[in-house]
Amino acid sequence: MRIFNYESGGRRYDIPSVPNTVKRFTGVITVLAVIAVIGLVVVTSVFVRVPSGYRGVLMTFGKVEDNVLQEGLNYKVPFSQTVVLMNVQIQKAESTEATVTQDLQEVATTVAVNFRLNPGKVNEIYKDLREDYVVRVIKPNIEESLKAVTADFRAEELVTKRAEVKATIDDILVERLSVFNIDVISVSLTDFQFSASFSQAIEAKVIAEQMALQAKNTLEQIRYEAQQQIIQAEAAKNATIARAEGDAFAQIIQANATAKSIKLITEQMTAEYSQYLWLQQWDGQLPVVYSGDGQGLILDISQLTRDTG
């Protein structure tokens, strides 16, 4: 073993030299570490992971390939091929556009569009639009569709026919964006901003309609109450007539019964029965004056009774 002398600060140090075997071993370790690093780089360059909700656009020296990398672990040629991840989940694009209605009213309309890239066509989308599809295609088509649709409706119809307006915009966007392999999921009209003068006119109209409706309801109530009074008066009149007719009918029945009774009694009356009825009603007192047999003789029976007594 060789010894090296080293002096510092007036002092001398003896340092043994590193053996050649140790030097060779250290060199081998260094080479292996470099090889491992290079191998790791190569391995990571060979495989690429595509996360869920994405597709991979494979490019060879910048040229977009036809095949689309699916979710999971995929293979690519190291150093010559690269992968761009494209989001195929449902995304949202929102735009506000100032438009003019059919009756020349200015309105600012906000539309939110939910869309999704066609998973099997992301390579073509990237080739044509890169990752700027929202700015370059979606928002311009939203704005153009808004202008075309609002021009066909009056200002108040944007509110009263909201579903029809939404469906029309939806149909236009589906047709236009399908050309770029973009699927429209849904369209939402989130807001309408009218001018201050138009909003005041609408508010005045609504107030007038409410007052007219209230007056109509009041008139209907008055008419209903009047009808109820008429019905009640008619019912009372009918009841009075019915009672009068009933009383008259009852009197007629009673009179008929009396007449029939008198007729029956008269038809069955005999001298003996008449005398019987007279005796039934006689109180036992003799009459004060008695007329004889029609010869003009009148006797005071009460006087005769006193004289004989």
C-alpha positions in Angstrom: 0.0 0.0 0.0 1.4 3.4 -1.0 1.4 6.3 1.6 0.9 9.9 0.5 2.3 12.7 2.7 0.2 15.8 3.2 1.3 18.9 5.2 -1.1 21.6 6.4 -0.7 24.3 9.1 2.8 23.1 9.9 1.6 19.5 10.5 2.3 16.5 8.3 -0.3 13.9 7.5 0.2 10.4 6.0 -2.8 9.3 3.7 -2.9 5.8 2.4 -3.7 5.5 -1.3 -7.0 3.8 -2.6 -6.4 0.3 -3.8 -6.9 -0.4 -7.5 -9.6 -3.0 -6.8 -11.6 -0.5 -4.9 -11.3 2.0 -7.8 -12.5 -0.7 -10.3 -15.5 -1.6 -8.1 -16.5 2.0 -7.7 -16.3 2.5 -11.5 -18.5 -0.5 -12.1 -21.1 0.8 -9.6 -21.1 4.1 -11.4 -21.6 2.5 -14.8 -24.5 0.4 -13.5 -26.2 3.4 -11.9 -26.0 5.3 -15.2 -27.3 2.2 -17.1 -30.2 1.9 -14.6 -31.1 5.6 -15.0 -31.0 5.3 -18.8 -33.1 2.1 -18.6 -35.7 3.8 -16.3 -35.9 6.7 -18.8 -36.3 4.3 -21.7 -39.0 2.3 -19.8 -40.9 5.5 -18.9 -40.7 6.6 -22.5 -42.1 3.3 -23.8 -45.3 3.3 -21.7 -47.8 6.0 -21.2 -50.8 6.0 -18.9 -54.1 7.5 -20.1 -56.4 8.4 -17.1 -60.1 7.8 -16.9 -62.2 10.4 -18.8 -59.4 11.1 -21.3 -58.1 9.8 -24.6 -54.6 9.9 -26.0 -53.6 11.5 -29.3 -50.5 9.7 -30.5 -48.0 11.7 -32.6 -44.9 10.5 -34.4 -42.4 13.3 -34.8 -45.4 15.7 -34.7 -47.6 13.8 -37.1 -51.0 12.8 -35.7 -51.6 9.0 -36.0 -54.9 7.4 -36.8 -55.2 5.3 -33.7 -56.5 6.8 -30.5 -55.0 5.6 -27.2 -57.7 4.4 -24.8 -57.8 4.6 -21.0 -55.1 2.7 -19.1 -51.5 1.8 -20.0 -50.5 2.2 -23.6 -47.2 1.6 -25.6 -45.4 4.1 -27.7 -42.0 4.3 -29.4 -39.5 6.1 -27.2 -38.1 9.5 -28.2 -40.0 9.5 -31.5 -43.6 9.4 -30.4 -45.5 11.7 -28.0 -49.0 11.6 -26.5 -51.4 14.5 -25.9 -54.3 13.8 -23.5 -57.7 15.0 -24.6 -60.6 15.4 -22.1 -63.7 13.5 -23.2 -65.8 14.2 -20.1 -68.8 16.5 -20.2 -67.6 20.0 -20.2 -69.3 23.4 -20.0 -69.0 26.4 -22.2 -70.9 29.7 -21.4 -71.3 32.8 -23.5 -73.2 36.1 -23.1 -74.2 37.8 -26.3 -76.0 41.1 -27.0 -78.7 40.5 -29.6 -81.7 42.2 -31.1 -85.2 40.7 -31.0 -87.9 40.7 -33.7 -89.4 43.9 -32.3 -86.0 45.6 -32.2 -85.4 45.3 -28.5 -81.9 44.9 -27.2 -81.3 41.9 -24.9 -78.2 40.3 -23.5 -78.7 36.5 -23.4 -76.5 34.1 -21.4 -76.3 30.5 -22.7 -74.6 27.6 -21.1 -73.8 24.6 -23.2 -72.8 21.2 -21.9 -70.8 19.3 -24.5 -68.4 16.3 -25.0 -65.7 15.5 -27.5 -66.3 12.4 -29.6 -63.9 9.9 -28.0 -63.2 8.1 -31.2 -62.4 11.4 -33.1 -60.1 13.2 -30.7 -57.2 12.8 -33.0 -59.1 14.7 -35.8 -60.2 17.3 -33.3 -56.6 17.9 -32.2 -55.4 18.0 -35.8 -58.0 20.7 -36.7 -58.4 22.7 -33.5 -55.6 21.6 -31.1 -57.0 22.2 -27.6 -58.6 25.5 -28.4 -61.9 24.1 -29.5 -63.9 26.1 -27.0 -62.6 29.5 -28.2 -62.3 28.6 -31.9 -65.5 26.7 -32.5 -68.0 26.4 -29.6 -68.3 30.0 -28.4 -68.6 31.5 -31.9 -71.3 29.1 -32.8 -73.2 29.8 -29.6 -73.1 33.6 -30.3 -74.2 33.1 -33.9 -77.0 30.8 -32.9 -78.2 33.3 -30.3 -78.4 36.1 -32.9 -80.2 33.9 -35.3 -82.8 32.7 -32.8 -83.6 35.9 -30.9 -84.2 37.7 -34.2 -87.2 35.3 -34.7 -88.9 36.1 -31.4 -90.3 39.2 -29.8 -88.7 40.3 -26.6 -91.5 39.1 -24.2 -91.6 35.8 -26.1 -88.1 35.0 -25.0 -89.7 34.6 -21.5 -93.1 33.3 -22.4 -91.7 30.8 -25.0 -88.5 30.0 -23.2 -88.7 26.3 -23.9 -89.2 26.8 -27.6 -86.3 29.3 -27.8 -84.0 26.8 -25.9 -85.0 23.9 -28.2 -84.3 26.0 -31.3 -80.8 27.0 -30.1 -80.2 23.4 -29.1 -81.1 22.1 -32.6 -78.8 24.7 -34.3 -75.8 23.9 -32.1 -76.2 20.2 -32.5 -76.1 20.5 -36.2 -73.2 23.0 -36.3 -70.9 21.4 -33.7 -71.3 17.8 -35.0 -69.2 18.9 -38.0 -66.3 19.3 -35.6 -67.0 16.0 -33.8 -68.3 17.7 -30.8 -71.5 16.3 -29.2 -74.0 18.8 -27.6 -75.4 17.3 -24.4 -77.7 20.1 -23.3 -78.4 23.8 -23.7 -79.5 26.1 -20.8 -80.7 29.7 -21.1 -79.4 31.0 -17.8 -80.3 34.7 -18.1 -82.1 37.5 -20.1 -81.1 41.1 -19.5 -83.4 43.6 -21.1 -83.0 47.3 -21.4 -84.2 49.5 -18.5 -87.0 51.1 -20.5 -88.3 47.7 -21.7 -88.2 46.2 -18.2 -90.2 49.2 -17.0 -92.7 48.7 -19.8 -93.0 45.0 -19.0 -93.5 45.8 -15.3 -96.2 48.3 -16.1 -98.0 45.8 -18.4 -97.9 43.1 -15.7 -99.3 45.5 -13.1 -102.1 46.6 -15.5 -102.9 42.9 -16.2 -103.0 42.2 -12.5 -105.3 45.1 -11.8 -107.6 44.1 -14.7 -107.6 40.5 -13.4 -108.4 41.8 -9.9 -111.3 43.9 -11.3 -112.5 41.0 -13.3 -112.4 38.8 -10.2 -114.3 41.4 -8.2 -117.0 41.7 -11.0 -117.3 37.9 -11.1 -117.8 37.9 -7.3 -120.5 40.6 -7.6 -122.2 38.7 -10.4 -122.0 35.5 -8.4 -123.5 37.1 -5.3 -126.3 38.7 -7.4 -127.0 35.3 -9.0 -127.2 33.8 -5.5 -129.7 36.4 -4.4 -131.7 35.8 -7.5 -131.7 32.1 -6.9 -132.7 32.6 -3.2 -135.5 35.0 -4.2 -136.7 32.6 -6.8 -136.7 29.8 -4.3 -138.6 31.9 -1.8 -141.2 32.8 -4.4 -141.6 29.2 -5.4 -142.0 28.2 -1.8 -144.6 30.9 -1.2 -146.5 29.8 -4.3 -146.3 26.2 -3.3 -147.6 27.0 0.2 -150.5 29.0 -1.2 -151.3 26.3 -3.7 -151.1 23.8 -0.9 -153.4 25.8 1.4 -155.9 26.3 -1.4 -155.8 22.7 -2.3 -156.3 21.8 1.3 -159.3 24.1 1.6 -160.8 22.7 -1.6 -160.4 19.2 -0.2 -161.9 20.2 3.1 -164.9 22.0 1.3 -165.4 18.9 -0.9 -165.4 16.7 2.2 -167.9 19.0 4.0 -170.1 19.1 0.9 -170.0 15.4 0.6 -170.9 15.0 4.3 -173.8 17.3 4.0 -175.0 15.6 0.9 -174.7 12.2 2.6 -176.5 13.4 5.7 -179.3 15.0 3.7 -179.8 12.0 1.5 -180.1 9.7 4.6 -182.1 12.1 6.8 -185.6 10.8 8.0 -188.2 12.2 10.4 -187.2 9.8 13.1 -183.5 10.6 12.7 -184.2 14.3 12.7 -186.2 14.0 15.9 -183.4 12.0 17.4 -180.9 14.7 16.6 -183.2 17.3 18.1 -183.5 15.3 21.3 -179.7 14.9 21.4 -179.4 18.6 21.5 -182.5 19.4 23.8 -181.6 20.8 27.2 -184.8 19.6 28.8 -186.5 23.1 28.8 -189.9 23.6 27.1 -190.1 26.5 24.7 -191.5 29.8 26.0 -193.8 30.4 23.1 -195.6 27.6 21.3 -197.6 27.9 18.1 -200.5 25.6 17.7 -201.7 23.8 14.7 -201.6 26.8 12.5 -205.0 28.3 13.8 -203.3 31.4 15.2 -203.2 30.2 18.7 -200.1 31.2 20.7 -199.6 30.0 24.2 -197.1 31.1 26.8 -196.1 27.7 28.2 -194.0 29.2 31.0 -197.1 31.1 32.3 -199.1 28.0 32.2 -196.5 26.2 34.2 -196.6 28.8 37.0 -200.4 28.8 37.2 -200.5 25.1 37.5 -197.8 25.1 40.0 
